[in-house]
Each structure stands twice: as C-alpha cells, then as structure tokens.
Amino acid sequence: MTRSRHGAGQQSPGQRTRTEAAWVDQELLESVRQTVLAESGPVTDLRVAAAVRESGRLLGAAGSLLAMDRIGAELHGLGPLQQLTLDPRVTDIFVNAPSSVWLDRGAGPEAVDVCFENESSLRALATRLIAAGGRRLDDQCPCVDVKIAPGYRVHAVLPPISSTGTLLSIRIKRQQLFTLAELEDSGCVHPLVGVILQGIIERRLSFLISGATGAGKTTLLSTLLGLCHASERLVLIEDAAELSPDHSHVVTLEARHANAEGAGTVDLQELVRQALRMNPGRLIVGECRGLEVRELLMALNTGHTGGAGTIHANSAADVPARLAALGVLAGMTTEAVALQSASALDAVIHLDRTAHGRMVTEIGVVTLCEGQLSVVPALHIDTPSGVVTADGGPRHLLRTGPAWSELAGRLGLDLSKGSEAAA
C-alpha cells in the first residue's frame, strides 16, 4: 500500500485550513459580532472582513474567506428563523421566548419546532437585526422597529419592558404583486367587489382600507394603486416603505427616526406637507396612525382627489371613532374631524381574516349625519361556516346596505347586481 506523504493521521494543508476555519468560526463569532455591533449601521461584508482582521487570528487567505462566509451568513440572515422564510406563505414570524417560535401563513399564529440555544442567542439576533437597520437595541432603547434590506420589518423588545425575555416580531415583505384578478381567484375579493374597487379607482374616489394587523390592507392597497392610470403620479408616504404598486410613476417618501442623539426625525406629518409640493396625482398615506391624519384630511380637501390610506379598525363602522381619536392627537376637535373627513373621504373598504383567509367583507360610504361622522354600509360579504361551492371553495353571501344605491349610482353600476345573492 502506498503511504500518504503527509503520514498517517495527518491532514493536508487544505484540510487543516478548512478544519481550522470551521473550528475558529465558532470562537470568532462572538468576537466579530461584538465588534460589528459596536457601531450602528448596516452589517456589510467589508465590516465583517475588518472585524475578522482585527481579531488577530492567522487563518490564511482561504481560512479567512471561509470564516467570513460563515460569519457573514450568521450576521446577515435570520439565524434559526431563516428556514421559516422559505415558505412563501409565511408573512410573519414571532419569537416569544427561546423555545417559543410562531409563524403566520394567513390563518393565524402557528407554533413551529424551531428554538434558540438560550436567551443570549435570541437577544444577540434581535440586536444584530436592529443594527442592520441602522439603529441600536439596548437598555437605553429597549423597544425598536426597523426595516432591513432583505424586505423584513423587525420589531424587538428587551427586558424588563418584556417580562419574559427578548421579544422578536418579523414582518416579511413578499416581492410578489397580486393583480385584482388573482385576488378574486384566491377568494380575497368577490367579483362584484372587484367591479366596485375598479370603479372607486376610475372615478377617483378617496378611500381608506381598514382592518386588523395582518388583514392584508397593504397588499390590497398596492393592488388597487396598480389600477391607476399610467399618467398619474403616485406619491406614497410611509413609516416604513411596504407599498409596491405595479405602476410606472411612483415616488415613495419614508419617515426617518431619531438618531442616537435624538435628532434627525422626519415624521409622516412633515412628509405629507412635503408631498403637497411635489404635484401628486394621488396622495397615499400607507397607514394613518398619528398626527399626519390632519395633513391628509386637509390635503384631500384642497383638490387632491383619489387619495387613499390604511387604518387599523375592527370594522368599517369603527373608522369614524379611530379618525376622531387620531384627530384629537393632532389637536383637532371631533366636530372638525367629522367635517373634514366627510368632505375628504368617500368610502371605506374593510378587510377581515376569516376561516377561509383574508378577504374584503364590507364596503361603506362616508357620510355626515346630524353632525356625526359615520360609515354607512353599502355592501357586506359573508362566508357562512360550512357552506361551500361545487369546487369546495367558500360560498359568499352578498347583502346590500342602506348606502348601496348611493355607491352604485356614483360608480355607474347596475343596481340589480347588488340584490342579495350567493356566489
């Protein structure tokens, strides 16, 4: 038998380099992580390479590259959570404790068999993800929300604000855009509702999309904005850029949070004012949740028709109360909010998460009745439990409301289409 020139039990230089790099990576990881996270800003390959060099480890060229690859993957990805993102249906990931990981695929939170080694590893991941978004997560800033490059929106909370340990919530922005036809095929939008939504866009009605967190408000708004005429200039204002309409002329303004010194804030309220100087064909506020509601209502009352936004509410009928509460924060009286909203807004489109998935369940008309702002139902869509169509899909029951005639008339629809029917 021919004896290896490296001798029994010995490794070739290449083998030693690979083994040494793999062994050193584990030892280097914490050192490199601390070095990279000591400064705010995105975790780039150059910063990782510099941290490896500063460690003083003599790995050689090949070993350094292998170490950088492994450390870079650890610092850039979602760690143990990365595998969950491979499922295109996953929109949210929640970590309540090292051994309590949940995901949402449209039907509500589901527990998954994924865990962290300990609380320290979970906190390290949360800290690193927040740093990747250019902010700091520490005892001075224990609650932080950021958007990071791969399309994730990350929210983290540290103890003692969280009594059970580090909390991590990740919203995943999927690149896939849906057409209105695709939303109809999926059951999210009934065909008659699709006709109404197209009419709302074509007639330049101003509207709000309401619903709970994760109901699909942003997805639906992106789809509807894609129906706007190509000649229209869409100016989008968001706290974190999530809207991605299939449109040729889109300008996005994104809010900026304060830096470590507490300066540099540019809020949505200021962005609405700036947007009005940009000659917007349509002014869109991704989410109305603060002082910006005043500027938005004023803008929609000064000739900027066809505007839109989303708002958190339990039902379309609850939207006036939400607007009144936000208006109070902006220093408006309830009477002023009612008058401004009735003049600025035409319709409310409400989304719910049902047993059959996310779907539009109500469309209402915004009106002013005896000085009180209200959303009068025009069309309600039910999905009776256990009632399905021939192909096994959910059976929708359409019920018209008091405002159906007004809405149908404004959209030029055939009133007979709104009769109570199952489809």
C-alpha positions in Angstrom: 0.0 0.0 0.0 1.3 3.4 -0.9 1.8 5.6 2.2 0.5 9.1 2.1 3.3 11.7 2.1 1.5 13.5 4.9 1.8 10.5 7.1 -1.0 8.5 8.9 -3.3 10.6 10.9 -2.0 13.8 9.3 -4.1 16.3 7.2 -3.2 18.0 4.1 -2.7 21.8 4.3 -6.1 22.3 2.6 -7.8 20.0 5.1 -6.1 21.8 8.0 -7.2 25.1 6.7 -10.8 24.1 6.3 -10.9 22.3 9.7 -9.2 25.2 11.5 -11.5 27.8 9.9 -14.6 25.8 10.8 -13.3 25.5 14.4 -12.2 29.1 14.7 -15.5 30.4 13.3 -17.3 29.3 16.4 -14.8 31.1 18.6 -14.6 34.1 16.3 -18.4 34.6 16.0 -19.0 36.2 19.4 -15.9 38.4 19.0 -16.8 39.5 15.5 -20.5 40.1 16.5 -19.5 42.4 19.3 -17.1 44.3 17.1 -19.6 44.7 14.3 -22.5 45.7 16.6 -20.4 48.2 18.5 -21.2 50.7 15.7 -24.6 51.4 14.2 -25.3 51.0 10.5 -25.9 48.1 8.1 -23.8 44.9 8.6 -21.8 44.8 5.4 -19.2 42.3 4.1 -16.5 45.0 4.5 -17.3 45.4 8.2 -17.3 41.7 8.7 -13.9 41.4 6.9 -12.5 44.2 9.0 -13.7 42.6 12.2 -12.1 39.3 11.2 -8.8 41.0 10.6 -9.0 42.9 13.9 -9.4 39.7 15.7 -5.7 38.9 15.1 -6.4 35.3 14.1 -4.0 34.0 11.5 -6.3 32.0 9.2 -4.6 32.4 5.9 -6.3 33.6 2.8 -8.6 30.5 2.3 -9.3 30.3 6.0 -10.3 33.9 6.2 -12.7 33.6 3.3 -14.3 30.6 4.8 -14.6 32.3 8.2 -16.1 35.4 6.5 -18.6 33.3 4.7 -19.8 31.6 7.8 -19.8 34.6 10.0 -21.4 36.7 7.2 -24.2 34.2 6.9 -24.8 34.3 10.7 -24.7 38.1 10.8 -26.8 38.7 7.7 -29.5 36.0 7.9 -32.2 35.3 10.5 -30.3 32.6 12.2 -32.5 29.7 13.3 -35.5 31.5 11.8 -34.1 31.7 8.2 -35.6 28.3 7.3 -39.1 29.6 8.0 -38.8 32.2 5.3 -38.5 29.6 2.6 -42.3 29.0 2.7 -43.8 31.8 0.5 -47.0 31.8 2.5 -45.2 33.0 5.7 -45.9 36.7 6.3 -44.9 37.0 10.0 -42.6 35.3 12.5 -43.0 35.8 16.2 -40.5 34.8 18.9 -41.8 34.9 22.5 -39.0 33.0 24.1 -36.0 30.9 23.0 -38.3 27.9 22.8 -41.5 29.6 21.7 -41.4 30.4 18.0 -44.6 31.1 15.9 -45.4 31.9 12.3 -48.4 33.2 10.4 -49.3 31.9 7.0 -52.7 33.6 6.8 -54.7 31.5 9.2 -53.3 32.9 12.4 -50.3 32.1 14.5 -48.9 28.5 14.4 -46.3 27.1 16.7 -43.2 25.7 15.0 -40.5 23.4 16.1 -37.7 25.9 16.0 -35.8 27.1 19.0 -32.7 29.1 20.1 -30.0 27.8 22.3 -30.7 30.3 25.1 -31.9 33.8 25.8 -28.5 35.3 25.0 -28.5 33.9 21.4 -32.1 35.3 20.9 -31.0 38.7 22.2 -27.9 38.7 20.0 -30.1 38.0 16.9 -32.5 40.8 17.9 -29.7 43.2 18.5 -28.0 42.4 15.2 -31.2 42.7 13.2 -31.9 46.1 14.6 -28.3 47.2 14.0 -28.7 46.1 10.3 -31.5 48.7 10.1 -29.2 51.4 11.4 -30.5 51.6 15.0 -29.5 50.4 18.4 -31.2 48.0 20.7 -30.0 48.2 24.3 -31.1 49.2 27.8 -31.4 52.8 26.6 -33.6 51.9 23.6 -35.4 48.7 24.6 -38.2 48.9 22.0 -37.2 49.4 18.4 -38.8 48.9 15.0 -36.8 48.9 11.8 -36.8 47.9 8.2 -33.8 45.9 6.9 -32.6 45.4 3.4 -33.9 41.9 2.5 -37.5 43.1 2.9 -38.1 42.4 6.6 -39.7 44.7 9.1 -38.3 43.9 12.6 -39.7 44.9 15.9 -37.8 43.9 19.1 -38.4 44.4 22.8 -35.9 43.8 25.6 -36.4 43.0 29.3 -37.5 44.4 31.7 -40.0 46.0 29.3 -40.8 42.4 28.3 -41.2 40.4 31.5 -40.5 37.1 29.8 -37.3 37.9 27.9 -36.5 39.2 24.4 -39.5 39.5 22.1 -39.0 39.5 18.3 -41.6 40.1 15.6 -40.7 40.0 11.9 -43.0 41.0 9.1 -41.9 39.6 5.7 -42.5 41.7 2.6 -43.1 39.3 -0.3 -42.0 40.6 -3.7 -44.9 39.0 -5.4 -47.5 41.5 -6.6 -51.1 40.5 -7.0 -53.5 41.6 -9.7 -57.1 42.2 -8.9 -58.0 39.0 -10.9 -55.6 37.0 -8.7 -57.2 38.4 -5.5 -60.6 37.4 -6.9 -59.3 33.9 -7.7 -57.9 33.4 -4.2 -61.3 34.4 -2.6 -60.0 37.6 -1.1 -62.2 39.8 -3.4 -65.6 38.8 -4.6 -66.1 39.5 -8.4 -68.8 42.2 -7.6 -66.4 43.7 -5.1 -63.8 43.7 -7.8 -66.0 45.8 -10.0 -66.7 48.2 -7.2 -63.0 48.6 -6.4 -62.2 49.3 -10.1 -64.9 51.9 -10.1 -63.5 53.6 -7.0 -60.2 54.0 -8.7 -61.6 55.1 -12.1 -63.9 57.6 -10.5 -61.1 58.9 -8.3 -63.0 58.4 -5.0 -60.9 58.9 -1.9 -60.9 55.9 0.4 -59.5 54.2 3.4 -58.8 50.5 3.8 -59.5 49.3 7.3 -58.8 46.1 9.2 -56.7 44.5 11.9 -53.0 43.9 11.8 -52.1 41.3 9.1 -55.5 41.5 7.4 -54.0 42.4 4.1 -54.5 46.1 3.9 -51.2 46.9 2.4 -51.5 44.1 -0.2 -54.9 45.3 -1.3 -53.8 48.9 -1.5 -50.8 48.0 -3.6 -53.1 46.1 -6.0 -55.6 49.0 -6.3 -52.8 51.6 -6.9 -51.7 49.4 -9.8 -55.1 50.1 -11.4 -54.4 53.8 -11.6 -53.8 55.4 -15.0 -50.2 55.4 -16.1 -50.3 59.2 -16.5 -50.9 59.7 -12.7 -48.1 60.5 -10.4 -48.4 58.4 -7.1 -46.7 59.9 -4.1 -46.6 57.3 -1.3 -45.9 58.3 2.3 -45.0 55.6 4.7 -43.4 55.0 8.1 -41.6 52.0 6.6 -41.8 51.5 2.8 -44.0 48.5 2.2 -46.3 49.5 -0.7 -45.1 48.3 -4.1 -47.7 49.0 -6.7 -47.3 47.9 -10.3 -47.3 51.4 -11.7 -44.9 53.3 -13.9 -44.8 56.6 -11.9 -44.3 56.1 -8.1 -42.5 58.3 -5.6 -42.0 57.0 -2.1 -41.3 59.1 1.0 -40.2 57.2 4.1 -40.2 58.6 7.6 -36.9 58.8 9.5 -36.5 58.0 13.2 -34.3 60.0 15.5 -30.6 59.0 15.7 -28.7 58.1 18.8 -28.6 61.7 19.8 -32.3 62.1 19.5 -32.1 64.3 16.4 -32.9 64.0 12.7 -36.6 62.9 13.0 -38.7 63.3 9.9 -42.2 62.2 10.7 -45.2 61.4 8.5 -46.8 64.8 9.3 -43.9 66.6 7.7 -43.8 64.2 4.8 -47.4 64.9 3.9 -46.6 68.6 3.8 -43.6 68.0 1.6 -45.6 65.7 -0.7 -48.1 68.5 -1.4 -45.2 70.5 -3.0 -44.5 67.6 -5.4 -47.7 67.9 -7.5 -49.1 64.5 -6.6 -51.6 62.9 -8.9 -52.7 60.8 -5.9 -51.5 61.2 -2.3 -51.3 57.9 -0.5 -50.5 57.5 3.3 -49.5 53.9 3.9 -51.0 54.0 7.4 -52.9 56.7 9.3 -52.0 56.4 12.9 -50.9 59.8 14.2 -50.7 63.5 13.7 -50.5 63.0 9.9 -54.2 62.5 9.7 -54.7 66.2 10.0 -52.5 67.0 7.0 -54.0 64.1 5.0 -57.6 65.3 5.5 -56.6 68.9 4.7 -54.8 67.7 1.5 -57.9 65.7 0.4 -60.0 68.8 0.9 -57.9 71.0 -1.3 -58.4 69.4 -4.7 -56.3 66.2 -4.2 -58.9 63.7 -5.1 -58.4 60.0 -5.4 -56.2 59.8 -2.3 -56.0 56.7 -0.1 -54.6 55.1 3.0 -55.0 52.3 5.5 -56.2 52.5 9.1 -56.5 50.0 11.9 -60.1 49.4 12.9 -62.3 46.4 13.9 -65.0 47.2 11.3 -65.9 49.9 8.8 -68.3 51.4 11.3 -65.5 51.9 13.8 -63.4 54.0 11.4 -65.0 57.3 12.5 -64.1 56.7 16.1 -60.5 55.9 15.0 -60.3 59.1 13.0 -61.7 61.1 15.9 -59.1 59.7 18.3 -56.3 60.4 15.8 -57.6 63.9 15.3 -57.6 64.7 19.0 -53.9 63.8 19.0 -53.4 66.3 16.2 -55.2 69.0 18.2 -58.5 68.8 16.2 -62.0 68.8 17.7 -64.3 65.9 17.0 -66.5 68.3 15.1 -63.6 69.4 12.9 -62.6 65.8 12.2 -66.2 64.9 11.2 -66.5 67.9 8.8 -63.0 67.3 7.3 -63.5 63.6 6.9 -66.9 63.8 5.4 -65.6 66.2 2.8 -62.3 64.4 2.2 -63.3 60.7 2.2 -65.8 58.8 0.0 -65.6 55.2 1.0 -64.2 52.7 3.5 -63.1 49.2 2.4 -62.9 46.7 5.3 -60.8 43.5 5.4 -61.2 40.6 7.8 -59.3 37.4 8.5 -61.9 34.7 8.1 -61.8 30.9 8.4 -61.2 31.0 4.6 -58.4 33.5 4.7 -58.1 37.3 4.2 -61.0 38.8 2.4 -62.9 42.1 1.8 -66.0 41.8 3.9 -67.5 45.3 3.8 -67.6 48.5 1.8 -69.2 51.6 3.3 -69.9 55.2 2.3 -68.6 58.0 4.5 -71.3 60.4 5.4 -72.1 63.2 7.9 -75.4 62.7 9.7 -76.6 65.4 12.1 -73.1 66.5 12.7 -71.8 63.0 13.4 -69.4 61.2 11.1 -70.4 57.7 10.1 -69.7 54.9 7.6 -73.0 53.6 6.2 -72.8 50.0 4.9 -73.2 49.7 1.1 -72.2 46.0 0.7 -71.5 43.3 3.2 -69.9 39.9 2.2 -70.5 36.9 4.4 -68.9 33.4 4.2 -71.3 31.1 6.2 -69.4 28.4 8.0 -69.6 25.0 6.4 -71.2 26.4 3.2 -69.0 25.8 0.1 -69.3 25.9 -3.7 -69.2 23.0 -6.0 -65.4 23.2 -6.3 -65.0 23.3 -2.5 -64.4 27.0 -2.1 -66.1 29.3 0.3 -69.6 30.4 -0.7 -70.1 34.2 -0.4 -73.4 35.8 0.6 -73.8 39.4 -0.6 -76.1 41.7 1.4 -76.7 45.3 0.3 -76.9 48.1 2.9 -78.6 51.5 3.1 -75.8 53.2 1.1 -75.8 50.7 -1.8 -77.9 52.9 -4.1 -75.7 55.9 -3.5 -72.4 54.0 -4.1 -73.7 52.2 -7.1 -75.0 55.5 -8.6 -71.7 57.2 -8.0 -69.9 54.3 -9.8 -72.5 53.9 -12.6 -73.3 50.3 -11.6 -76.4 48.4 -12.4 -78.4 48.4 -9.2 -79.7 44.9 -9.8 -76.2 43.4 -9.3 -76.5 44.3 -5.6 -79.5 42.2 -4.8 -79.0 39.7 -2.0 -77.4 36.6 -3.6 -75.0 33.8 -3.1 -72.0 33.4 -5.4 
